[in-house]
Amino acid sequence: MAKQRRAVKTLAKSVRRVKRSQNPKKTARKSIAANSKPSAVVEKPEVPPSPSPGPPPPPPRKPGFYEAVAIYERGVQALQKHDFSGAASFFRTVLERYPEERELLERARLYLRVCERESSRQPAPAPKTPEERVYAATVALNSGDHSGALEHLQQALGEDPESDHAHYIMAVALGMRNRSDEAIEHLQQAIALNPENRGLAKQDPDLDSLRYHDRFRDALDTPPAANRRRPVRRR
């Protein structure tokens, strides 16, 4: 009996194997399962990041910029040569004409202050001609130095007694010193040497101290002298 049972079991196992081998679906699933191995991961090539956009290009320069730079450089050259008054003139031109060029303005102001400081340390050159002495007298009058103005004018008239400009400024200086009679005499000489001084004297506020003098109107009517010169140019 035991042998018969073992034979039956063996026969049943053989039948099951045959059935499984005859079932195509199961066989296919096993084949797929056996052959389905994880495929290798295909890596995509790395794309380099696009460069970030840089700052926008600066706008084109206007013609005024190059003009301002040229004048500024001339000022720097004059400053290097210790021509402080000339350099100051160039820097003032940059400040006045090109206020939109801000990058130059700060440096122009700085150098202008240097020129003004250095100019104040240097004494003014002594006048050498009658014209220079008259100009020095005018500057002295404007600063309130009447004595210095009279000294320059006396030297100018000593060198050129027929300088209508010197006589005219002398009339102004003497009028400010309340020396009216002497002032009127110089005014007469100024008008005689150059009749155009007559129109100037009629409206010049510097002669207001003489305007009510008894001889002021007579001075305005002074006839021209033989020697005439160009009109007075007040500075």
GROMACS elastic network, one bead per residue, 0.5 to 0.9 nm:
[ bonds ]
;  ai    aj funct       b0    kb
    1     4     6  0.51014   500
    1     5     6  0.63413   500
    1     6     6  0.87959   500
    2     5     6  0.51756   500
    2     6     6  0.63492   500
    2     7     6  0.86728   500
    3     6     6  0.52256   500
    3     7     6  0.62473   500
    3     8     6  0.87360   500
    4     7     6  0.51274   500
    4     8     6  0.62934   500
    4     9     6  0.88408   500
    5     8     6  0.51019   500
    5     9     6  0.63379   500
    5    10     6  0.86524   500
    6     9     6  0.51720   500
    6    10     6  0.61665   500
    6    11     6  0.85698   500
    7    10     6  0.51175   500
    7    11     6  0.61481   500
    7    12     6  0.86850   500
    8    11     6  0.50677   500
    8    12     6  0.62196   500
    8    13     6  0.87622   500
    9    12     6  0.50440   500
    9    13     6  0.62846   500
    9    14     6  0.86667   500
   10    13     6  0.52547   500
   10    14     6  0.63544   500
   10    15     6  0.88050   500
   11    14     6  0.51384   500
   11    15     6  0.63416   500
   11    16     6  0.88579   500
   12    15     6  0.51189   500
   12    16     6  0.63500   500
   12    17     6  0.87583   500
   13    16     6  0.51688   500
   13    17     6  0.63130   500
   13    18     6  0.87322   500
   14    17     6  0.51942   500
   14    18     6  0.63312   500
   14    19     6  0.87880   500
   15    18     6  0.51487   500
   15    19     6  0.62922   500
   15    20     6  0.87093   500
   16    19     6  0.50974   500
   16    20     6  0.61813   500
   16    21     6  0.85978   500
   17    20     6  0.51553   500
   17    21     6  0.61823   500
   17    22     6  0.85905   500
   18    21     6  0.51609   500
   18    22     6  0.61956   500
   18    23     6  0.88489   500
   19    22     6  0.50198   500
   19    23     6  0.63336   500
   20    23     6  0.52109   500
   20    24     6  0.82881   500
   20    26     6  0.74966   500
   20    27     6  0.78136   500
   21    24     6  0.74175   500
   21    26     6  0.85172   500
   21    27     6  0.71288   500
   22    27     6  0.84352   500
   23    26     6  0.58845   500
   23    27     6  0.64944   500
   23    28     6  0.88803   500
   24    28     6  0.59575   500
   24    29     6  0.85545   500
   25    28     6  0.50773   500
   25    29     6  0.61615   500
   25    30     6  0.85795   500
   26    29     6  0.50491   500
   26    30     6  0.61447   500
   26    31     6  0.84995   500
   27    30     6  0.51512   500
   27    31     6  0.61256   500
   27    32     6  0.85997   500
   28    32     6  0.60448   500
   28    33     6  0.83977   500
   29    32     6  0.50838   500
   29    33     6  0.59487   500
   29    34     6  0.83771   500
   30    34     6  0.59318   500
   30    35     6  0.84448   500
   31    34     6  0.50346   500
   31    35     6  0.60358   500
   31    36     6  0.82988   500
   32    35     6  0.51042   500
   32    36     6  0.56544   500
   33    36     6  0.51993   500
   33    37     6  0.81093   500
   34    37     6  0.75530   500
   36    39     6  0.84750   500
   38    41     6  0.87555   500
   39    42     6  0.88515   500
   43    46     6  0.86850   500
   44    47     6  0.87775   500
   47    50     6  0.86694   500
   48    51     6  0.87890   500
   49    52     6  0.86724   500
   50    53     6  0.89720   500
   51    54     6  0.86113   500
   53    56     6  0.84123   500
   54    57     6  0.87220   500
   55    58     6  0.86751   500
   56    59     6  0.87583   500
   57    60     6  0.88121   500
   58    61     6  0.85546   500
   61    64     6  0.81346   500
   61    65     6  0.64498   500
   61    66     6  0.79144   500
   62    65     6  0.55500   500
   62    66     6  0.74203   500
   63    66     6  0.55821   500
   63    67     6  0.65766   500
   63    68     6  0.88496   500
   64    67     6  0.50356   500
   64    68     6  0.60758   500
   64    69     6  0.85768   500
   64    98     6  0.72619   500
   64   101     6  0.84188   500
   65    68     6  0.51272   500
   65    69     6  0.61959   500
   65    70     6  0.86590   500
   65    98     6  0.78992   500
   65   100     6  0.88691   500
   65   101     6  0.66235   500
   66    69     6  0.50171   500
   66    70     6  0.61409   500
   66    71     6  0.86927   500
   67    70     6  0.51452   500
   67    71     6  0.63484   500
   67    72     6  0.85703   500
   67    98     6  0.89507   500
   68    71     6  0.52503   500
   68    72     6  0.60347   500
   68    73     6  0.85884   500
   68    93     6  0.85000   500
   68    94     6  0.58399   500
   68    97     6  0.81941   500
   68    98     6  0.65564   500
   68   101     6  0.77686   500
   68   104     6  0.79819   500
   69    73     6  0.60625   500
   69    74     6  0.86042   500
   69    94     6  0.83752   500
   69   104     6  0.76598   500
   70    73     6  0.52164   500
   70    74     6  0.63551   500
   70    75     6  0.87735   500
   71    74     6  0.51051   500
   71    75     6  0.63554   500
   71    76     6  0.88107   500
   71    90     6  0.59787   500
   71    91     6  0.75400   500
   71    93     6  0.76810   500
   71    94     6  0.68174   500
   72    75     6  0.50634   500
   72    76     6  0.63717   500
   72    77     6  0.87652   500
   72    87     6  0.87726   500
   72    90     6  0.64120   500
   72    91     6  0.61348   500
   72    93     6  0.85745   500
   72    94     6  0.66062   500
   72   104     6  0.79053   500
   72   108     6  0.71178   500
   73    77     6  0.61921   500
   73    78     6  0.86027   500
   73    90     6  0.87044   500
   74    77     6  0.50554   500
   74    78     6  0.61953   500
   74    79     6  0.85555   500
   74    87     6  0.73903   500
   74    90     6  0.69012   500
   74    91     6  0.88725   500
   75    78     6  0.50899   500
   75    79     6  0.61064   500
   75    80     6  0.86508   500
   75    84     6  0.88668   500
   75    86     6  0.72210   500
   75    88     6  0.69595   500
   75    89     6  0.76305   500
   75    91     6  0.60235   500
   75   108     6  0.86923   500
   75   111     6  0.86485   500
   76    80     6  0.62237   500
   76    81     6  0.87311   500
   76    87     6  0.66637   500
   76    90     6  0.86520   500
   76    91     6  0.85978   500
   76   111     6  0.80638   500
   77    80     6  0.51395   500
   77    81     6  0.64801   500
   77    82     6  0.88499   500
   77    83     6  0.87532   500
   77    87     6  0.76747   500
   78    81     6  0.50951   500
   78    82     6  0.63852   500
   78    83     6  0.51595   500
   78    84     6  0.69294   500
   78    85     6  0.86775   500
   78    86     6  0.63521   500
   78    88     6  0.87422   500
   78    90     6  0.87728   500
   79    83     6  0.55155   500
   79    84     6  0.56579   500
   79    85     6  0.86961   500
   79    86     6  0.78949   500
   79    87     6  0.53534   500
   79    88     6  0.82174   500
   79   111     6  0.82718   500
   79   115     6  0.74028   500
   80    83     6  0.74984   500
   80    84     6  0.87969   500
   80    87     6  0.89245   500
   81    84     6  0.81937   500
   82    85     6  0.87160   500
   82    87     6  0.83702   500
   82   115     6  0.86951   500
   82   118     6  0.88595   500
   83    86     6  0.54896   500
   83    87     6  0.61026   500
   83    88     6  0.85848   500
   83   115     6  0.84548   500
   84    87     6  0.50807   500
   84    88     6  0.59812   500
   84    89     6  0.86096   500
   84   112     6  0.87160   500
   84   114     6  0.83125   500
   84   116     6  0.73380   500
   84   118     6  0.69334   500
   84   119     6  0.61162   500
   85    88     6  0.51165   500
   85    89     6  0.63572   500
   85    90     6  0.89783   500
   85   115     6  0.68239   500
   85   116     6  0.77928   500
   85   119     6  0.68741   500
   86    89     6  0.51745   500
   86    90     6  0.66414   500
   86    91     6  0.89456   500
   86   115     6  0.89609   500
   87    90     6  0.52420   500
   87    91     6  0.63548   500
   87    92     6  0.86706   500
   87   111     6  0.84197   500
   87   112     6  0.76648   500
   87   115     6  0.69812   500
   88    91     6  0.51414   500
   88    92     6  0.60770   500
   88    93     6  0.85571   500
   88   108     6  0.89339   500
   88   111     6  0.77240   500
   88   112     6  0.53195   500
   88   113     6  0.83783   500
   88   114     6  0.87230   500
   88   115     6  0.57762   500
   88   116     6  0.72169   500
   89    92     6  0.52040   500
   89    93     6  0.62692   500
   89    94     6  0.88992   500
   89   112     6  0.85208   500
   90    93     6  0.50937   500
   90    94     6  0.65249   500
   90    95     6  0.89202   500
   90   108     6  0.88320   500
   90   112     6  0.89104   500
   91    94     6  0.51482   500
   91    95     6  0.64196   500
   91    96     6  0.87325   500
   91   105     6  0.86956   500
   91   107     6  0.89870   500
   91   108     6  0.52846   500
   91   109     6  0.72064   500
   91   111     6  0.73823   500
   91   112     6  0.60186   500
   92    95     6  0.50663   500
   92    96     6  0.60631   500
   92    97     6  0.84338   500
   92   108     6  0.76726   500
   92   109     6  0.81079   500
   92   112     6  0.72918   500
   93    96     6  0.51802   500
   93    97     6  0.58072   500
   93    98     6  0.78529   500
   94    97     6  0.55273   500
   94    98     6  0.54505   500
   94    99     6  0.75038   500
   94   101     6  0.86583   500
   94   104     6  0.79833   500
   94   105     6  0.72184   500
   94   108     6  0.71009   500
   95    98     6  0.58569   500
   95    99     6  0.57845   500
   95   101     6  0.88030   500
   95   104     6  0.85587   500
   95   105     6  0.60733   500
   95   108     6  0.70610   500
   95   109     6  0.75898   500
   96    99     6  0.63850   500
   97   100     6  0.87742   500
   98   101     6  0.57363   500
   98   102     6  0.84162   500
   98   104     6  0.89239   500
   98   105     6  0.82383   500
   99   102     6  0.66237   500
   99   104     6  0.89946   500
   99   105     6  0.71239   500
  100   103     6  0.87700   500
  100   105     6  0.85332   500
  101   104     6  0.57853   500
  101   105     6  0.64842   500
  102   105     6  0.50393   500
  102   106     6  0.69611   500
  103   106     6  0.65395   500
  103   107     6  0.76333   500
  104   107     6  0.55204   500
  104   108     6  0.60521   500
  104   109     6  0.86603   500
  105   109     6  0.60656   500
  105   110     6  0.85480   500
  106   109     6  0.52207   500
  106   110     6  0.62558   500
  106   111     6  0.87952   500
  107   110     6  0.50055   500
  107   111     6  0.62197   500
  107   112     6  0.84409   500
  108   111     6  0.52805   500
  108   112     6  0.59892   500
  108   113     6  0.86710   500
  109   113     6  0.62686   500
  109   114     6  0.87231   500
  110   113     6  0.53475   500
  110   114     6  0.65242   500
  110   115     6  0.89050   500
  111   115     6  0.62099   500
  111   116     6  0.86459   500
  112   115     6  0.50450   500
  112   116     6  0.61873   500
  112   117     6  0.85550   500
  113   116     6  0.51030   500
  113   117     6  0.60666   500
  113   118     6  0.85421   500
  114   117     6  0.51738   500
  114   118     6  0.61364   500
  114   119     6  0.84704   500
  115   118     6  0.52091   500
  115   119     6  0.59347   500
  115   120     6  0.85741   500
  116   119     6  0.50718   500
  116   120     6  0.62110   500
  116   121     6  0.88279   500
  117   120     6  0.53348   500
  117   121     6  0.66857   500
  118   121     6  0.52195   500
  118   122     6  0.66630   500
  119   122     6  0.53247   500
  119   123     6  0.80279   500
  119   124     6  0.87926   500
  120   123     6  0.73904   500
  120   124     6  0.88817   500
  122   125     6  0.88171   500
  123   126     6  0.86847   500
  124   127     6  0.88328   500
  125   128     6  0.88849   500
  126   132     6  0.85643   500
  126   133     6  0.85077   500
  126   136     6  0.86656   500
  127   130     6  0.79258   500
  127   131     6  0.83292   500
  127   133     6  0.53051   500
  127   134     6  0.88167   500
  127   135     6  0.85104   500
  127   136     6  0.70069   500
  127   152     6  0.85984   500
  128   131     6  0.83494   500
  128   132     6  0.62952   500
  128   133     6  0.69812   500
  129   132     6  0.51404   500
  129   133     6  0.62170   500
  129   134     6  0.87059   500
  129   156     6  0.74443   500
  129   159     6  0.82444   500
  130   133     6  0.50030   500
  130   134     6  0.62074   500
  130   135     6  0.86164   500
  130   152     6  0.86319   500
  130   153     6  0.82435   500
  130   155     6  0.75025   500
  130   157     6  0.73588   500
  130   158     6  0.87453   500
  130   159     6  0.65057   500
  130   160     6  0.66677   500
  130   163     6  0.81810   500
  130   166     6  0.80375   500
  131   134     6  0.51619   500
  131   135     6  0.62612   500
  131   136     6  0.86253   500
  131   156     6  0.73951   500
  131   163     6  0.87339   500
  131   165     6  0.84133   500
  131   166     6  0.81235   500
  132   135     6  0.50171   500
  132   136     6  0.60789   500
  132   137     6  0.85225   500
  132   152     6  0.89915   500
  132   156     6  0.84531   500
  133   137     6  0.60720   500
  133   138     6  0.86195   500
  133   149     6  0.87119   500
  133   152     6  0.52242   500
  133   153     6  0.65047   500
  133   155     6  0.73708   500
  133   156     6  0.57922   500
  133   166     6  0.86499   500
  134   138     6  0.62557   500
  134   139     6  0.87355   500
  134   149     6  0.81951   500
  134   152     6  0.65846   500
  134   153     6  0.59575   500
  134   156     6  0.66120   500
  134   165     6  0.74206   500
  134   166     6  0.58540   500
  134   169     6  0.74955   500
  135   138     6  0.50571   500
  135   139     6  0.63529   500
  135   140     6  0.86421   500
  135   152     6  0.88005   500
  135   234     6  0.89222   500
  135   235     6  0.73911   500
  136   139     6  0.51154   500
  136   140     6  0.61557   500
  136   141     6  0.86485   500
  136   148     6  0.87169   500
  136   149     6  0.71258   500
  136   152     6  0.68139   500
  136   153     6  0.87184   500
  137   141     6  0.61517   500
  137   142     6  0.86692   500
  137   145     6  0.86559   500
  137   146     6  0.82940   500
  137   148     6  0.68780   500
  137   150     6  0.69364   500
  137   151     6  0.78578   500
  137   152     6  0.54690   500
  137   153     6  0.63045   500
  137   169     6  0.79112   500
  137   170     6  0.88411   500
  137   173     6  0.87875   500
  138   141     6  0.51000   500
  138   142     6  0.62760   500
  138   143     6  0.87219   500
  138   149     6  0.67647   500
  138   169     6  0.73244   500
  138   173     6  0.89355   500
  138   234     6  0.83862   500
  138   235     6  0.72542   500
  139   142     6  0.51668   500
  139   143     6  0.63510   500
  139   144     6  0.87381   500
  139   145     6  0.85098   500
  139   149     6  0.78533   500
  139   235     6  0.84889   500
  140   143     6  0.51553   500
  140   144     6  0.62152   500
  140   146     6  0.65855   500
  140   147     6  0.83979   500
  140   148     6  0.62070   500
  140   149     6  0.52428   500
  141   144     6  0.50004   500
  141   145     6  0.54188   500
  141   146     6  0.54969   500
  141   147     6  0.86899   500
  141   148     6  0.80286   500
  141   149     6  0.58747   500
  141   150     6  0.89150   500
  141   173     6  0.71291   500
  142   145     6  0.75373   500
  142   146     6  0.88228   500
  143   146     6  0.84607   500
  144   147     6  0.88065   500
  144   149     6  0.89014   500
  145   148     6  0.54477   500
  145   149     6  0.63191   500
  145   150     6  0.88919   500
  146   149     6  0.50131   500
  146   150     6  0.62283   500
  146   151     6  0.86563   500
  146   173     6  0.65079   500
  146   174     6  0.85298   500
  146   176     6  0.78703   500
  146   177     6  0.75813   500
  147   150     6  0.52265   500
  147   151     6  0.63022   500
  147   152     6  0.88280   500
  147   173     6  0.88152   500
  148   151     6  0.51242   500
  148   152     6  0.63775   500
  148   153     6  0.87267   500
  149   152     6  0.52557   500
  149   153     6  0.62279   500
  149   154     6  0.86556   500
  149   169     6  0.89518   500
  149   170     6  0.83508   500
  149   173     6  0.71266   500
  150   153     6  0.50588   500
  150   154     6  0.60449   500
  150   155     6  0.86097   500
  150   170     6  0.69419   500
  150   173     6  0.67295   500
  150   174     6  0.79001   500
  151   154     6  0.52580   500
  151   155     6  0.63955   500
  151   156     6  0.87052   500
  152   155     6  0.52585   500
  152   156     6  0.61997   500
  152   157     6  0.87745   500
  153   157     6  0.61099   500
  153   158     6  0.83657   500
  153   166     6  0.61236   500
  153   167     6  0.80578   500
  153   169     6  0.77137   500
  153   170     6  0.63454   500
  154   157     6  0.52483   500
  154   158     6  0.60356   500
  154   159     6  0.87010   500
  154   166     6  0.85418   500
  154   170     6  0.82822   500
  155   159     6  0.63515   500
  155   160     6  0.86261   500
  156   159     6  0.52406   500
  156   160     6  0.60281   500
  156   161     6  0.76891   500
  156   163     6  0.80864   500
  156   166     6  0.67175   500
  157   162     6  0.73428   500
  157   163     6  0.68204   500
  157   166     6  0.64680   500
  157   167     6  0.75844   500
  158   161     6  0.59286   500
  160   163     6  0.56818   500
  160   166     6  0.85882   500
  161   164     6  0.84217   500
  161   166     6  0.83864   500
  161   167     6  0.83876   500
  162   165     6  0.87965   500
  162   166     6  0.83211   500
  162   167     6  0.81073   500
  162   189     6  0.83715   500
  162   190     6  0.84667   500
  162   193     6  0.70659   500
  162   227     6  0.81507   500
  162   229     6  0.88102   500
  163   166     6  0.53247   500
  163   167     6  0.64695   500
  163   168     6  0.87478   500
  163   190     6  0.77451   500
  163   193     6  0.77772   500
  163   229     6  0.79808   500
  164   167     6  0.50968   500
  164   168     6  0.60884   500
  164   169     6  0.86806   500
  164   186     6  0.88253   500
  164   187     6  0.88051   500
  164   189     6  0.70032   500
  164   191     6  0.73682   500
  164   192     6  0.82548   500
  164   193     6  0.56621   500
  164   194     6  0.63385   500
  164   197     6  0.83722   500
  164   228     6  0.85564   500
  164   229     6  0.71298   500
  164   230     6  0.84929   500
  164   231     6  0.81867   500
  164   232     6  0.72054   500
  165   168     6  0.51320   500
  165   169     6  0.62557   500
  165   170     6  0.84441   500
  165   190     6  0.68435   500
  165   194     6  0.88597   500
  165   197     6  0.88821   500
  165   231     6  0.79579   500
  165   232     6  0.53752   500
  165   233     6  0.77548   500
  165   234     6  0.85507   500
  166   169     6  0.53128   500
  166   170     6  0.59859   500
  166   171     6  0.86344   500
  166   186     6  0.87922   500
  166   190     6  0.79458   500
  167   171     6  0.62289   500
  167   172     6  0.88017   500
  167   183     6  0.88109   500
  167   185     6  0.87996   500
  167   186     6  0.50313   500
  167   187     6  0.64116   500
  167   188     6  0.85539   500
  167   189     6  0.65588   500
  167   190     6  0.52244   500
  167   191     6  0.89765   500
  168   171     6  0.51309   500
  168   172     6  0.65432   500
  168   173     6  0.88386   500
  168   183     6  0.86627   500
  168   186     6  0.63901   500
  168   187     6  0.55403   500
  168   188     6  0.86543   500
  168   189     6  0.80214   500
  168   190     6  0.53131   500
  168   191     6  0.81509   500
  168   197     6  0.79336   500
  168   201     6  0.88288   500
  168   232     6  0.79650   500
  169   173     6  0.61515   500
  169   174     6  0.85698   500
  169   186     6  0.85917   500
  169   187     6  0.85813   500
  169   234     6  0.88849   500
  170   173     6  0.50274   500
  170   174     6  0.60138   500
  170   175     6  0.83375   500
  170   182     6  0.89804   500
  170   183     6  0.68386   500
  170   186     6  0.65511   500
  170   187     6  0.80253   500
  171   174     6  0.52958   500
  171   175     6  0.60032   500
  171   176     6  0.86671   500
  171   179     6  0.89847   500
  171   180     6  0.82482   500
  171   182     6  0.73664   500
  171   184     6  0.64344   500
  171   185     6  0.76605   500
  171   186     6  0.52870   500
  171   187     6  0.54389   500
  171   190     6  0.86722   500
  171   207     6  0.79389   500
  172   175     6  0.51349   500
  172   176     6  0.63657   500
  172   177     6  0.88596   500
  172   183     6  0.68814   500
  172   187     6  0.84060   500
  172   206     6  0.61185   500
  172   207     6  0.59682   500
  172   209     6  0.88077   500
  172   210     6  0.87986   500
  173   176     6  0.52315   500
  173   177     6  0.65348   500
  173   178     6  0.89404   500
  173   179     6  0.87906   500
  173   183     6  0.77338   500
  173   206     6  0.88227   500
  174   178     6  0.63062   500
  174   179     6  0.51153   500
  174   180     6  0.65932   500
  174   181     6  0.87586   500
  174   182     6  0.68335   500
  174   183     6  0.51408   500
  174   184     6  0.88751   500
  175   178     6  0.50218   500
  175   179     6  0.55563   500
  175   180     6  0.53002   500
  175   181     6  0.86161   500
  175   182     6  0.82450   500
  175   183     6  0.56145   500
  175   184     6  0.83273   500
  175   206     6  0.83635   500
  175   207     6  0.69443   500
  175   208     6  0.85309   500
  175   209     6  0.60175   500
  175   210     6  0.63915   500
  176   179     6  0.75391   500
  176   180     6  0.85209   500
  176   206     6  0.82271   500
  176   207     6  0.84198   500
  176   209     6  0.70663   500
  177   180     6  0.80261   500
  178   181     6  0.87449   500
  178   183     6  0.86018   500
  178   209     6  0.78011   500
  178   210     6  0.88452   500
  179   182     6  0.57965   500
  179   183     6  0.62066   500
  179   184     6  0.88899   500
  180   184     6  0.61392   500
  180   185     6  0.87399   500
  180   209     6  0.79777   500
  180   210     6  0.64023   500
  180   213     6  0.76086   500
  181   184     6  0.52551   500
  181   185     6  0.65293   500
  181   186     6  0.89939   500
  181   213     6  0.85914   500
  181   215     6  0.84105   500
  182   185     6  0.52099   500
  182   186     6  0.65144   500
  182   187     6  0.87242   500
  183   186     6  0.53068   500
  183   187     6  0.62120   500
  183   188     6  0.87279   500
  183   210     6  0.79275   500
  184   188     6  0.61775   500
  184   189     6  0.87205   500
  184   210     6  0.75114   500
  184   213     6  0.85185   500
  184   215     6  0.70704   500
  184   216     6  0.66430   500
  184   219     6  0.67209   500
  185   188     6  0.51420   500
  185   189     6  0.64307   500
  185   190     6  0.87225   500
  185   219     6  0.78073   500
  186   189     6  0.50663   500
  186   190     6  0.61338   500
  186   191     6  0.86971   500
  187   190     6  0.50110   500
  187   191     6  0.62700   500
  187   192     6  0.85584   500
  187   197     6  0.86114   500
  187   198     6  0.89606   500
  187   201     6  0.84080   500
  187   216     6  0.87527   500
  187   219     6  0.66727   500
  187   220     6  0.82186   500
  188   191     6  0.52531   500
  188   192     6  0.60762   500
  188   193     6  0.85903   500
  188   216     6  0.89471   500
  188   218     6  0.84692   500
  188   220     6  0.71733   500
  188   221     6  0.85661   500
  188   222     6  0.61136   500
  188   223     6  0.89303   500
  189   193     6  0.60451   500
  189   194     6  0.84151   500
  189   219     6  0.86991   500
  189   222     6  0.82894   500
  189   225     6  0.85188   500
  190   193     6  0.52995   500
  190   194     6  0.60784   500
  190   195     6  0.78288   500
  190   197     6  0.66767   500
  190   198     6  0.85424   500
  191   196     6  0.69842   500
  191   197     6  0.52075   500
  191   198     6  0.57168   500
  191   201     6  0.88302   500
  191   219     6  0.77584   500
  191   220     6  0.72220   500
  191   221     6  0.85248   500
  191   222     6  0.65170   500
  191   223     6  0.77224   500
  191   224     6  0.68112   500
  191   225     6  0.84580   500
  192   195     6  0.59572   500
  192   197     6  0.86269   500
  192   198     6  0.89877   500
  192   222     6  0.60332   500
  192   223     6  0.57996   500
  192   226     6  0.82896   500
  192   227     6  0.83663   500
  192   228     6  0.77005   500
  193   197     6  0.87003   500
  193   224     6  0.62002   500
  193   225     6  0.54646   500
  193   226     6  0.75521   500
  193   227     6  0.59270   500
  193   229     6  0.62643   500
  193   230     6  0.89727   500
  194   197     6  0.58966   500
  194   198     6  0.80967   500
  194   224     6  0.68591   500
  194   225     6  0.78827   500
  194   227     6  0.81096   500
  194   228     6  0.51250   500
  194   229     6  0.53536   500
  194   230     6  0.65709   500
  194   231     6  0.62463   500
  194   232     6  0.80842   500
  195   198     6  0.55853   500
  195   199     6  0.79705   500
  195   222     6  0.83609   500
  195   223     6  0.77585   500
  195   224     6  0.59472   500
  195   225     6  0.86667   500
  195   228     6  0.78138   500
  195   229     6  0.87376   500
  195   231     6  0.79143   500
  196   199     6  0.58063   500
  196   200     6  0.68715   500
  196   201     6  0.89720   500
  196   230     6  0.80635   500
  196   231     6  0.55992   500
  196   232     6  0.77673   500
  197   201     6  0.60005   500
  197   202     6  0.86708   500
  197   220     6  0.87775   500
  197   231     6  0.63894   500
  197   232     6  0.65494   500
  198   201     6  0.52034   500
  198   202     6  0.64307   500
  198   219     6  0.86049   500
  198   220     6  0.56684   500
  198   221     6  0.79588   500
  198   222     6  0.86274   500
  199   202     6  0.53029   500
  199   203     6  0.71294   500
  199   204     6  0.87779   500
  199   220     6  0.84740   500
  200   203     6  0.58452   500
  200   204     6  0.59095   500
  200   232     6  0.83315   500
  201   204     6  0.51403   500
  201   205     6  0.84218   500
  201   206     6  0.86772   500
  201   207     6  0.69395   500
  201   220     6  0.76603   500
  202   205     6  0.87488   500
  202   207     6  0.84869   500
  202   211     6  0.85694   500
  202   220     6  0.78290   500
  203   206     6  0.88293   500
  203   207     6  0.82597   500
  203   208     6  0.87696   500
  204   207     6  0.57699   500
  204   208     6  0.73449   500
  205   208     6  0.52213   500
  205   209     6  0.85299   500
  206   209     6  0.74813   500
  206   210     6  0.89020   500
  207   210     6  0.54482   500
  207   211     6  0.63792   500
  208   211     6  0.50281   500
  208   212     6  0.78278   500
  209   212     6  0.72506   500
  209   213     6  0.80994   500
  210   213     6  0.52548   500
  210   214     6  0.88270   500
  210   215     6  0.87495   500
  210   216     6  0.65102   500
  211   214     6  0.85660   500
  211   215     6  0.89493   500
  211   216     6  0.59947   500
  211   217     6  0.80838   500
  212   215     6  0.83869   500
  212   216     6  0.68753   500
  212   217     6  0.87416   500
  213   216     6  0.52721   500
  213   217     6  0.81118   500
  214   217     6  0.72668   500
  214   218     6  0.80329   500
  215   218     6  0.50955   500
  215   219     6  0.61050   500
  215   220     6  0.87730   500
  216   219     6  0.50608   500
  216   220     6  0.64686   500
  216   221     6  0.89380   500
  217   220     6  0.51067   500
  217   221     6  0.65306   500
  218   221     6  0.51431   500
  218   222     6  0.65345   500
  219   222     6  0.52584   500
  220   223     6  0.87046   500
  222   225     6  0.88541   500
  224   227     6  0.81376   500
  224   228     6  0.75400   500
  225   228     6  0.66695   500
  229   232     6  0.87046   500
  230   233     6  0.87909   500
